[in-house]
């Protein structure tokens, strides 16, 4: 597992990322509620928490849960590519497109491996996909799956998604196992349905596991029992969630201005860098960014009249208080 928060940071309000290995049967909301109870909030309030990408109750695997001020950066996970391992049953189909639904059709004549290998390339690259009716998409203020379970009907518009990798892992008829790396918004149940339809059979998801979000490896995941034993040992610093952004270190005066949301002309060589999005830190003098550097938020460096200018994007509300304590 990557470096966890230092002991000194345990005295601060909880802020960071937990990569939960979500158990089968839990909803994503249930997972967030269970994890948030493990971290103390201000006063009697429960700490704020949210996830970065829904997983079906049937699914297991990586569910990034953001704690405290880290919730401001959930979009990074929501917008990220994801990797899954899925096993689908070609012999049947259900109304929910997975093993938790009612069987609506069965198939006796099943394809061979050659037929499967011939069909799979159709589902690589940019494709159109219709989300499943039993999904968390909002329709007129209600979740689609709620409408369906109350006896209603929903028709969800097709949407473009990208399948970057579609690898056949195993075929033991009627079970077909695949590994999928895909763009945000991809529904693996819909992909399974479409593959089955192309083969003129079913495509019911029996097992689904998310292996990665935004390139984070499986090794960073932690189970609920480990979290219960030592929550802070499983809480990664927010700055690591933003590891894709180059760091920009500010001296104290400019750090305070950034915390106030002010634009800053970068007049020191150490602050110049190249234009683009950055993760902003305060550190003493010319100290390098470390686990104990003070993360302040994100910004964008753009050319100004005479110098590069840092434009604040998302500033942590606690930044001013923490800087005042320096």
Secondary structure as the mmCIF struct_conf table of DSSP 4:
data_model
#
loop_
_struct_conf.conf_type_id
_struct_conf.id
_struct_conf.beg_label_comp_id
_struct_conf.beg_label_asym_id
_struct_conf.beg_label_seq_id
_struct_conf.end_label_comp_id
_struct_conf.end_label_asym_id
_struct_conf.end_label_seq_id
HELX_RH_3T_P HELX_RH_3T_P1 UNK A 7 UNK A 11
BEND BEND1 UNK A 12 UNK A 12
HELX_LH_PP_P HELX_LH_PP_P1 UNK A 13 UNK A 14
STRN STRN1 UNK A 16 UNK A 22
HELX_LH_PP_P HELX_LH_PP_P2 UNK A 23 UNK A 23
TURN_TY1_P TURN_TY1_P1 UNK A 24 UNK A 25
HELX_RH_AL_P HELX_RH_AL_P1 UNK A 28 UNK A 36
TURN_TY1_P TURN_TY1_P2 UNK A 37 UNK A 38
BEND BEND2 UNK A 39 UNK A 39
STRN STRN2 UNK A 40 UNK A 40
BEND BEND3 UNK A 42 UNK A 42
TURN_TY1_P TURN_TY1_P3 UNK A 43 UNK A 44
BEND BEND4 UNK A 45 UNK A 45
STRN STRN3 UNK A 46 UNK A 46
HELX_LH_PP_P HELX_LH_PP_P3 UNK A 47 UNK A 48
STRN STRN4 UNK A 49 UNK A 51
BEND BEND5 UNK A 52 UNK A 53
TURN_TY1_P TURN_TY1_P4 UNK A 57 UNK A 58
STRN STRN5 UNK A 60 UNK A 67
HELX_RH_3T_P HELX_RH_3T_P2 UNK A 68 UNK A 73
TURN_TY1_P TURN_TY1_P5 UNK A 74 UNK A 74
HELX_RH_AL_P HELX_RH_AL_P2 UNK A 75 UNK A 78
TURN_TY1_P TURN_TY1_P6 UNK A 79 UNK A 79
BEND BEND6 UNK A 80 UNK A 80
STRN STRN6 UNK A 82 UNK A 89
TURN_TY1_P TURN_TY1_P7 UNK A 90 UNK A 91
STRN STRN7 UNK A 92 UNK A 94
TURN_TY1_P TURN_TY1_P8 UNK A 95 UNK A 96
BEND BEND7 UNK A 97 UNK A 97
STRN STRN8 UNK A 98 UNK A 98
TURN_TY1_P TURN_TY1_P9 UNK A 99 UNK A 100
BEND BEND8 UNK A 101 UNK A 101
STRN STRN9 UNK A 103 UNK A 106
BEND BEND9 UNK A 108 UNK A 109
HELX_RH_AL_P HELX_RH_AL_P3 UNK A 113 UNK A 120
HELX_RH_3T_P HELX_RH_3T_P3 UNK A 121 UNK A 123
BEND BEND10 UNK A 124 UNK A 124
STRN STRN10 UNK A 125 UNK A 130
HELX_LH_PP_P HELX_LH_PP_P4 UNK A 131 UNK A 132
BEND BEND11 UNK A 133 UNK A 136
STRN STRN11 UNK A 138 UNK A 139
TURN_TY1_P TURN_TY1_P10 UNK A 140 UNK A 141
STRN STRN12 UNK A 142 UNK A 143
HELX_RH_AL_P HELX_RH_AL_P4 UNK A 144 UNK A 149
TURN_TY1_P TURN_TY1_P11 UNK A 150 UNK A 151
HELX_LH_PP_P HELX_LH_PP_P5 UNK A 156 UNK A 157
STRN STRN13 UNK A 158 UNK A 172
TURN_TY1_P TURN_TY1_P12 UNK A 173 UNK A 174
STRN STRN14 UNK A 175 UNK A 182
TURN_TY1_P TURN_TY1_P13 UNK A 184 UNK A 185
HELX_RH_AL_P HELX_RH_AL_P5 UNK A 188 UNK A 198
TURN_TY1_P TURN_TY1_P14 UNK A 199 UNK A 200
BEND BEND12 UNK A 201 UNK A 201
STRN STRN15 UNK A 204 UNK A 213
TURN_TY1_P TURN_TY1_P15 UNK A 214 UNK A 215
HELX_RH_3T_P HELX_RH_3T_P4 UNK A 218 UNK A 220
STRN STRN16 UNK A 222 UNK A 222
HELX_RH_AL_P HELX_RH_AL_P6 UNK A 224 UNK A 229
HELX_RH_3T_P HELX_RH_3T_P5 UNK A 231 UNK A 234
STRN STRN17 UNK A 236 UNK A 236
HELX_RH_AL_P HELX_RH_AL_P7 UNK A 238 UNK A 241
TURN_TY1_P TURN_TY1_P16 UNK A 242 UNK A 244
BEND BEND13 UNK A 245 UNK A 245
STRN STRN18 UNK A 246 UNK A 250
HELX_RH_AL_P HELX_RH_AL_P8 UNK A 252 UNK A 259
TURN_TY1_P TURN_TY1_P17 UNK A 260 UNK A 261
STRN STRN19 UNK A 264 UNK A 265
BEND BEND14 UNK A 268 UNK A 268
HELX_RH_AL_P HELX_RH_AL_P9 UNK A 269 UNK A 272
BEND BEND15 UNK A 275 UNK A 275
STRN STRN20 UNK A 276 UNK A 282
BEND BEND16 UNK A 284 UNK A 284
TURN_TY1_P TURN_TY1_P18 UNK A 285 UNK A 286
HELX_LH_PP_P HELX_LH_PP_P6 UNK A 287 UNK A 289
TURN_TY1_P TURN_TY1_P19 UNK A 291 UNK A 292
BEND BEND17 UNK A 293 UNK A 293
STRN STRN21 UNK A 294 UNK A 303
BEND BEND18 UNK A 305 UNK A 307
STRN STRN22 UNK A 308 UNK A 315
TURN_TY1_P TURN_TY1_P20 UNK A 317 UNK A 318
HELX_RH_AL_P HELX_RH_AL_P10 UNK A 319 UNK A 324
TURN_TY1_P TURN_TY1_P21 UNK A 325 UNK A 325
#
